[in-house]
Amino acid sequence: MKQLILKRLVASVIVLLMASVLVFALSRASGDPRNLFLSEYTTAEQWEQWGRDFGLDKPYPIQYLTWLKGAIRLDFGKSVKEQIPATIVVRRKIWPTVQLAAGAYFFAIIVGVPLGVLSATKRGTLLDLLARSFALGGQAMPGFWLGIMLILIFSVRFGLLPVGGRDSAASLVLPSITLGWFAAAALLRLTRSAMLEVLDSEYVKLARAKGVSENLIIWKHAFRNAIMVPLTFAGLFLTALLTGAVVTETVFAWPGLGRLAIQSVFGTDFPVMSAIVLFATAGYLFVNLVVDILYGILDPRIRHAE
């Protein structure tokens, strides 16, 4: 198990370094960053001074090492738009995004996994048909359309929940459902497929022949072996929620990282973009590491293979 964790840590560091090279290269792809500060009042002396202050008068490899040293200290420079450290700008948006991601993740888990298990155990029944219809519709339905429909029904028509913003706990309900709907549908399909495969296996048939109760077969024997595939998706989806909620945050005016990323792209705010990209990369790598560890715990064959 220790070797597994060590290998994953080394691989994560390598991937993070590669991501940093890509981010730095993209930040220089549009030319000298000093062009962002240009105005009709900029003098040649100011141009040279900016080059000395930010190390932009040095070769690219030296610039990258200087930038990487700052990134390790979580110093990505000042936001072009707000003129404060980019880390502070990103930090302001992290907690709202974490709240939204947690709400969507909770909705996806409590809806997708149980429905997937029930759909598999009730194969061919009306419940199975309804569950599969939910899965199909959930994956085909555009997020922006779902968000607007939820607003029209629960906010405009019945006045039960806020239209948008982040003023109270009730404001979290509709964005969480909108963001988590696709994942719930995907988890349902993955869980159903995995459960059907396990329920048709020989050891489950043997357990039934021995008179083991159906609940024990489903939740102890079948579910534990079927959870591996949904676990992978659930882990990766959690990280995607933290940075990929652009549409949901826009529809519900939610002040999170997704909207910030779009604003920084249109505003060519490279320090903020760099911070968001590396934060997202680190999040993916951390979740992958946790999923690999859970694999080793749930499946002894992985530990022995390592």
C-alpha positions in Angstrom: 0.0 0.0 0.0 2.9 2.4 0.8 4.4 1.7 -2.6 1.1 2.5 -4.3 0.8 5.8 -2.5 4.4 6.7 -3.2 4.1 5.9 -6.9 0.9 8.0 -7.2 2.6 10.9 -5.3 5.6 10.9 -7.7 3.2 10.8 -10.7 1.2 13.6 -9.3 4.2 15.9 -8.9 5.3 15.2 -12.5 1.8 16.0 -13.8 1.6 19.2 -11.7 5.0 20.3 -13.2 3.8 19.6 -16.7 0.6 21.6 -16.0 2.7 24.5 -14.7 4.8 24.5 -17.9 1.6 24.5 -20.0 0.1 27.4 -18.0 3.3 29.4 -18.3 3.5 28.8 -22.0 -0.1 29.8 -22.6 0.5 33.0 -20.5 3.2 34.0 -22.9 1.5 32.8 -26.1 -0.2 36.2 -26.7 3.0 38.1 -26.3 4.7 40.1 -23.6 2.5 40.3 -20.5 3.6 44.0 -20.2 1.2 44.7 -23.1 -1.7 44.3 -20.6 -0.6 47.4 -18.8 0.0 49.5 -21.9 -1.8 52.8 -22.3 -1.3 56.0 -24.2 0.6 57.4 -21.2 3.1 54.5 -20.9 6.7 55.6 -21.3 9.7 53.7 -22.4 11.1 54.0 -18.8 8.0 52.4 -17.4 8.2 49.6 -19.9 11.8 48.8 -18.9 11.0 49.1 -15.2 8.1 46.6 -15.5 10.5 44.2 -17.3 13.0 44.5 -14.4 10.3 44.2 -11.7 8.6 41.1 -13.2 11.7 39.5 -14.7 10.3 39.9 -18.2 13.7 41.0 -19.6 15.2 37.6 -19.0 15.1 34.4 -21.1 11.9 32.3 -21.0 13.5 29.5 -18.9 14.6 31.9 -16.3 11.2 33.5 -16.3 9.5 30.1 -15.9 11.7 29.2 -12.9 11.0 32.6 -11.3 7.3 32.1 -11.9 7.4 28.5 -10.6 9.1 29.6 -7.4 6.3 32.1 -6.8 3.6 29.5 -7.6 5.1 27.1 -5.1 4.6 29.9 -2.5 1.1 30.5 -3.9 2.2 33.8 -5.3 0.9 34.2 -8.9 1.2 37.9 -9.0 -1.5 40.6 -8.9 -4.8 40.4 -10.6 -4.8 42.6 -13.7 -8.4 43.7 -13.0 -8.5 44.1 -9.2 -4.8 44.9 -8.6 -4.6 42.6 -5.6 -2.8 39.2 -5.3 -4.5 36.6 -7.5 -4.5 34.1 -4.6 -6.8 36.5 -2.6 -9.1 36.8 -5.6 -9.4 33.0 -6.0 -9.7 32.4 -2.2 -12.7 34.7 -2.1 -14.5 32.4 -4.6 -13.4 29.0 -3.2 -16.0 28.7 -0.3 -19.1 29.5 -2.5 -17.9 26.9 -5.0 -17.2 24.3 -2.3 -20.7 24.8 -1.0 -22.2 24.4 -4.4 -20.1 21.4 -5.2 -20.9 19.7 -1.9 -24.6 20.2 -2.4 -24.5 18.9 -6.0 -22.3 15.9 -4.9 -24.7 15.1 -2.0 -27.7 15.2 -4.4 -25.9 13.0 -7.0 -24.9 10.4 -4.4 -28.2 10.1 -2.6 -30.2 9.9 -5.8 -28.0 8.1 -8.3 -26.5 5.2 -6.2 -29.7 4.0 -4.5 -31.7 4.3 -7.7 -29.0 2.4 -9.6 -29.1 -0.4 -7.0 -32.9 -0.6 -7.0 -33.0 -0.5 -10.8 -30.6 -3.5 -11.0 -32.4 -5.5 -8.4 -35.9 -4.7 -9.9 -34.8 -5.4 -13.5 -37.6 -5.4 -16.0 -40.2 -3.8 -13.6 -41.8 -0.4 -13.8 -39.3 1.0 -11.3 -36.4 -0.1 -13.6 -38.1 1.6 -16.5 -38.6 4.9 -14.6 -35.0 4.8 -13.3 -33.6 4.3 -16.8 -35.8 7.1 -18.2 -34.4 9.4 -15.5 -30.9 8.4 -16.4 -31.4 9.0 -20.1 -33.2 12.3 -19.6 -30.7 13.5 -17.0 -27.7 12.9 -19.3 -29.4 14.4 -22.4 -30.9 17.5 -20.7 -28.8 20.7 -21.0 -27.8 22.2 -17.7 -28.8 25.7 -18.6 -32.3 24.6 -19.7 -32.8 22.5 -16.5 -31.8 25.5 -14.4 -34.2 27.8 -16.1 -37.0 25.3 -15.8 -36.4 24.8 -12.1 -36.4 28.6 -11.6 -39.7 28.9 -13.6 -41.4 26.1 -11.6 -40.1 26.5 -8.0 -39.2 30.3 -7.9 -41.5 32.0 -10.4 -44.6 29.8 -10.4 -44.7 28.7 -6.7 -42.3 31.1 -5.0 -40.8 28.4 -2.9 -37.1 29.0 -3.5 -34.9 32.0 -4.4 -34.3 32.8 -8.1 -30.5 33.1 -7.7 -27.7 34.6 -5.6 -26.2 33.3 -2.4 -28.3 34.9 0.3 -29.4 31.9 2.3 -29.3 28.1 2.6 -32.4 28.0 0.4 -30.4 29.6 -2.4 -28.3 26.5 -2.6 -31.1 24.0 -3.4 -31.8 24.8 -7.1 -28.2 25.2 -8.2 -27.2 22.0 -6.4 -29.9 20.0 -8.2 -29.0 21.6 -11.5 -25.3 20.9 -11.2 -25.8 17.4 -9.7 -28.5 16.2 -12.1 -26.2 14.9 -14.8 -23.9 13.2 -12.3 -26.9 11.5 -10.6 -28.1 10.1 -13.9 -24.5 8.9 -14.8 -24.1 7.3 -11.4 -27.4 5.6 -11.8 -26.4 4.0 -15.1 -22.9 3.0 -13.9 -24.3 1.6 -10.6 -27.0 -0.3 -12.4 -24.6 -1.8 -15.0 -22.1 -2.8 -12.3 -24.7 -4.3 -10.1 -26.2 -6.3 -12.9 -22.8 -7.8 -13.8 -22.1 -8.8 -10.2 -25.6 -10.1 -9.5 -25.1 -12.5 -12.5 -21.8 -13.8 -11.1 -21.3 -17.4 -9.8 -20.6 -16.5 -6.2 -23.9 -14.5 -5.9 -25.8 -17.5 -7.3 -24.0 -19.7 -4.8 -24.9 -17.4 -1.9 -28.6 -17.5 -3.0 -28.4 -21.3 -3.2 -27.1 -21.4 0.4 -30.1 -19.4 1.6 -28.4 -16.1 2.3 -30.9 -13.3 2.6 -31.4 -11.1 -0.4 -30.6 -7.9 1.5 -27.3 -9.3 2.6 -26.5 -10.5 -0.9 -27.3 -7.1 -2.4 -25.6 -4.7 0.1 -22.7 -6.8 1.4 -21.7 -9.1 -1.4 -22.9 -7.4 -4.6 -22.7 -3.7 -3.8 -19.2 -3.8 -2.4 -17.8 -5.4 -5.6 -19.9 -3.2 -7.9 -19.0 0.1 -6.3 -15.5 0.3 -7.9 -16.7 1.9 -11.2 -19.2 4.4 -9.6 -16.5 5.2 -7.1 -14.1 6.3 -9.9 -16.7 8.5 -11.5 -17.8 10.0 -8.2 -14.3 10.9 -7.3 -13.5 12.6 -10.6 -16.9 14.3 -10.7 -16.2 15.9 -7.3 -13.2 17.7 -8.6 -15.0 18.7 -11.8 -17.7 20.3 -9.7 -15.2 22.6 -8.1 -14.1 24.2 -11.4 -16.6 23.2 -14.0 -19.8 24.8 -12.7 -19.7 27.7 -15.1 -23.2 27.3 -16.6 -24.9 26.7 -13.3 -23.1 29.6 -11.6 -24.1 31.9 -14.5 -27.7 30.9 -14.5 -28.1 31.3 -10.8 -25.7 34.2 -10.4 -23.6 32.1 -8.0 -20.3 33.9 -7.1 -17.9 30.9 -7.6 -14.7 29.8 -9.4 -16.6 29.0 -12.6 -17.7 32.5 -13.2 -14.3 33.8 -12.1 -12.5 31.6 -14.6 -14.7 32.9 -17.5 -14.2 36.5 -16.4 -10.5 36.1 -16.1 -10.3 34.6 -19.6 -12.3 37.5 -21.2 -10.3 40.0 -19.1 -6.9 38.3 -20.0 -6.2 38.1 -16.3 -3.3 35.7 -16.5 -2.4 35.6 -12.8 -5.9 34.6 -11.8 -6.2 32.1 -14.7 -2.9 30.5 -13.6 -4.1 30.2 -10.0 -7.4 28.6 -11.0 -5.8 26.1 -13.5 -3.2 24.9 -11.0 -5.8 24.8 -8.2 -8.0 22.6 -10.5 -5.1 20.4 -11.5 -4.0 19.9 -7.9 -7.6 19.0 -7.0 -7.9 16.4 -9.7 -4.6 14.8 -8.6 -5.6 14.8 -4.9 -8.9 13.2 -5.7 -7.2 10.6 -8.0 -4.9 9.7 -5.1 -7.7 9.3 -2.7 -9.6 7.1 -5.2 -6.5 4.9 -5.7 -6.2 4.5 -1.9 -9.8 3.5 -1.7 -9.3 1.0 -4.5 -6.5 -0.6 -2.4 -8.8 -0.7 0.6 -11.8 -2.1 -1.2 -10.0 -4.5 -3.5 -7.0 -6.4 -2.0 -6.0 -7.6 -5.5 -4.7 -4.0 -6.2 -2.6 -4.0 -3.1 -1.0 -7.3 -4.0 -0.5 -6.2 -7.6 1.5 -3.2 -6.4 
